[in-house]
């Protein structure tokens, strides 16, 4: 295996000394240049560099769009940047730039347009991802200017700081929750991920409102599908599943996607030992609980595919499910009883948090809260006193 060298070096080959240099061609192909003298090697390298420079000088960078400029930047730096980093750059180009509004002629972009692009990704990207995007843009703009492109603005003026918001972790709307579920189901059809049980776990969490981390620990004996109940956590609280979720679980069990009853049309699922009576339903191939990091990584993957905020978490998916049930007319009492909310005020807090993030739902949320207060005047008075004390403390 050849050892890459950045400068001309001396190498002994079969009793003879050669001066060598590792040259990277335009297409990324590597070639080791040999010469009996250092001057001979330098001359060969200079000829290749001249051809390479002629190629780059023949390109009209002024007529290139941003995505094309990123491709040229990657091509120009092959050999200088690690292959994995180049692949990460191409991935960023595909996910953030190819279909963006700033994918047009680089010499026509304005500071306002680029800043608007940054503001648009604030909601859906982590600070680390924004930093990667900014680093890439900064390098690409510098590359374009080195090759004769005149920019209309100074790219150092771009504000890349993630805006602080009061919304905290994001609660999905019912339509966004449905969109996330569809993306998970499409991933099953495409078979693009190794852990099908992991995908089924997310679909179960969206359909039931049970957090993914908690659902991963559910065993077959915890389910009572005939009564639509699953017992969760060490306390074995009875969690009532929606009929839609129960039907889906029965279908998965019948098709062998999930092992709940432990039996299929032939009497038993393949892979289960005859003496095995308990197992994790959403398990890996060894019937073991899915690792936490696998669950987190898959969540980020699904959010990216669905183009949903990265500030969505397992807990806020549960909150989104509860909000959906309340907006569909289920009473606060029933929601608390069915889905293991510890006190009725918790449902109201979730609604108020949702209302802050989605002001368009204010009227509907207000009606639900008012109906709850009419039927529970004592709870309303207690909540009013707590808020009064809180406001006095603030003042």
TAJOVEN-V335078 format. One record per pair of residues at least 24 apart in sequence whose C-alpha atoms are under 8 Angstrom apart, sorted by the first residue. I is the first residue (numbers start at 1). J is the second residue. D is the distance in Angstrom with one decimal. If there is no record, write none. Layout:
BEGIN
i->I j->J d->D
i->I j->J d->D
END
This chain:
BEGIN
i->8 j->38 d->7.5
i->8 j->41 d->7.8
i->21 j->45 d->7.7
i->24 j->78 d->7.3
i->24 j->79 d->6.1
i->25 j->52 d->7.5
i->26 j->52 d->6.7
i->26 j->75 d->6.8
i->26 j->76 d->7.1
i->26 j->78 d->7.9
i->27 j->75 d->7.1
i->28 j->75 d->7.2
i->28 j->78 d->5.6
i->28 j->79 d->6.9
i->61 j->144 d->6.9
i->61 j->147 d->6.8
i->61 j->148 d->7.1
i->61 j->149 d->6.4
i->62 j->105 d->7.4
i->62 j->106 d->7.3
i->62 j->107 d->6.4
i->62 j->148 d->7.3
i->62 j->149 d->5.4
i->62 j->150 d->7.9
i->63 j->105 d->6.3
i->63 j->106 d->8.0
i->64 j->104 d->7.7
i->64 j->105 d->5.5
i->64 j->106 d->6.6
i->65 j->103 d->5.8
i->65 j->104 d->4.4
i->65 j->105 d->4.2
i->65 j->106 d->5.6
i->66 j->97 d->7.6
i->66 j->102 d->7.2
i->66 j->103 d->4.9
i->66 j->104 d->5.8
i->66 j->105 d->6.4
i->66 j->106 d->5.6
i->67 j->93 d->6.5
i->67 j->97 d->6.3
i->67 j->98 d->5.8
i->67 j->103 d->6.1
i->69 j->140 d->6.9
i->69 j->144 d->7.3
i->70 j->140 d->6.2
i->73 j->140 d->6.3
i->73 j->143 d->6.8
i->89 j->136 d->7.3
i->92 j->133 d->7.2
i->106 j->149 d->7.8
i->106 j->151 d->7.3
i->107 j->149 d->6.1
i->107 j->150 d->5.7
i->107 j->151 d->5.1
i->107 j->152 d->6.6
i->108 j->151 d->7.4
i->108 j->152 d->6.8
i->109 j->151 d->7.5
i->109 j->152 d->6.7
i->110 j->152 d->5.9
i->110 j->153 d->6.3
i->111 j->152 d->7.6
i->111 j->153 d->5.8
i->111 j->154 d->7.7
i->111 j->155 d->7.5
i->111 j->157 d->7.9
i->111 j->158 d->7.1
i->114 j->158 d->7.6
i->115 j->158 d->6.2
i->115 j->159 d->6.9
i->118 j->159 d->7.9
i->118 j->160 d->6.7
i->122 j->162 d->5.9
i->122 j->163 d->6.9
i->123 j->309 d->5.7
i->123 j->310 d->7.4
i->123 j->311 d->7.8
i->124 j->307 d->7.2
i->124 j->308 d->6.2
i->124 j->309 d->4.0
i->124 j->310 d->5.2
i->124 j->311 d->7.4
i->125 j->309 d->7.0
i->125 j->310 d->5.9
i->126 j->310 d->6.6
i->126 j->311 d->7.9
i->127 j->161 d->7.9
i->127 j->162 d->6.3
i->130 j->160 d->7.1
i->130 j->162 d->7.9
i->131 j->160 d->7.5
i->134 j->160 d->7.1
i->167 j->353 d->7.7
i->167 j->356 d->6.9
i->167 j->357 d->5.8
i->168 j->311 d->7.7
i->169 j->311 d->5.1
i->169 j->312 d->5.9
i->169 j->313 d->7.0
i->169 j->316 d->6.8
i->170 j->309 d->7.0
i->170 j->311 d->5.4
i->170 j->312 d->4.9
i->170 j->313 d->7.5
i->170 j->316 d->6.5
i->170 j->357 d->7.6
i->171 j->312 d->6.5
i->171 j->316 d->5.1
i->171 j->317 d->6.6
i->171 j->319 d->6.6
i->171 j->320 d->5.5
i->171 j->354 d->6.3
i->171 j->357 d->7.6
i->172 j->312 d->7.4
i->172 j->316 d->7.4
i->172 j->317 d->6.8
i->172 j->320 d->5.4
i->173 j->320 d->6.4
i->173 j->324 d->7.6
i->174 j->320 d->6.9
i->174 j->321 d->7.5
i->174 j->323 d->7.8
i->174 j->324 d->5.5
i->176 j->308 d->7.7
i->177 j->206 d->7.2
i->177 j->317 d->7.6
i->177 j->320 d->7.1
i->177 j->321 d->7.7
i->179 j->306 d->6.7
i->180 j->302 d->7.0
i->180 j->303 d->7.1
i->180 j->306 d->6.0
i->181 j->206 d->6.5
i->183 j->302 d->6.7
i->183 j->305 d->7.0
i->183 j->306 d->6.2
i->184 j->302 d->6.7
i->195 j->284 d->7.1
i->197 j->257 d->7.7
i->197 j->258 d->7.6
i->197 j->282 d->5.4
i->197 j->283 d->6.2
i->197 j->284 d->6.7
i->198 j->282 d->6.8
i->198 j->283 d->7.7
i->198 j->284 d->7.9
i->198 j->290 d->7.3
i->198 j->295 d->7.0
i->198 j->298 d->7.8
i->199 j->298 d->7.9
i->200 j->282 d->7.4
i->201 j->282 d->6.0
i->204 j->245 d->7.2
i->205 j->317 d->7.9
i->205 j->318 d->7.6
i->206 j->317 d->6.9
i->206 j->318 d->7.4
i->206 j->321 d->6.9
i->207 j->242 d->7.6
i->207 j->244 d->7.5
i->207 j->245 d->5.5
i->207 j->321 d->7.8
i->208 j->241 d->5.9
i->208 j->242 d->6.5
i->208 j->245 d->6.2
i->208 j->321 d->7.5
i->209 j->317 d->7.0
i->209 j->318 d->4.5
i->209 j->319 d->7.6
i->209 j->321 d->5.3
i->209 j->322 d->7.0
i->209 j->339 d->7.7
i->210 j->318 d->6.2
i->211 j->314 d->5.5
i->211 j->315 d->6.2
i->211 j->317 d->7.4
i->211 j->318 d->6.0
i->212 j->295 d->7.5
i->212 j->314 d->6.2
i->213 j->292 d->7.1
i->213 j->295 d->7.6
i->213 j->314 d->7.6
i->215 j->282 d->7.6
i->216 j->280 d->7.4
i->216 j->281 d->7.6
i->216 j->282 d->5.6
i->216 j->283 d->7.2
i->216 j->289 d->6.2
i->216 j->290 d->6.4
i->217 j->280 d->6.4
i->217 j->282 d->7.7
i->217 j->289 d->6.4
i->218 j->280 d->5.9
i->218 j->281 d->6.3
i->218 j->282 d->7.4
i->219 j->278 d->6.5
i->219 j->279 d->5.4
i->219 j->280 d->4.3
i->219 j->281 d->5.3
i->220 j->259 d->7.1
i->220 j->260 d->4.8
i->220 j->261 d->6.9
i->220 j->278 d->6.2
i->220 j->279 d->6.0
i->220 j->280 d->6.4
i->220 j->281 d->5.6
i->221 j->260 d->7.8
i->221 j->278 d->6.5
i->223 j->260 d->7.5
i->225 j->250 d->7.5
i->237 j->340 d->7.3
i->238 j->338 d->7.9
i->238 j->340 d->7.6
i->239 j->338 d->5.8
i->239 j->339 d->5.4
i->239 j->340 d->6.3
i->240 j->338 d->4.8
i->240 j->339 d->6.2
i->241 j->338 d->7.6
i->258 j->282 d->7.1
i->319 j->350 d->6.5
i->322 j->347 d->7.7
i->323 j->350 d->7.4
i->323 j->351 d->6.5
i->323 j->354 d->7.8
i->326 j->368 d->7.7
i->327 j->364 d->7.6
i->327 j->365 d->7.8
i->331 j->372 d->8.0
i->332 j->372 d->6.9
i->345 j->379 d->7.9
END
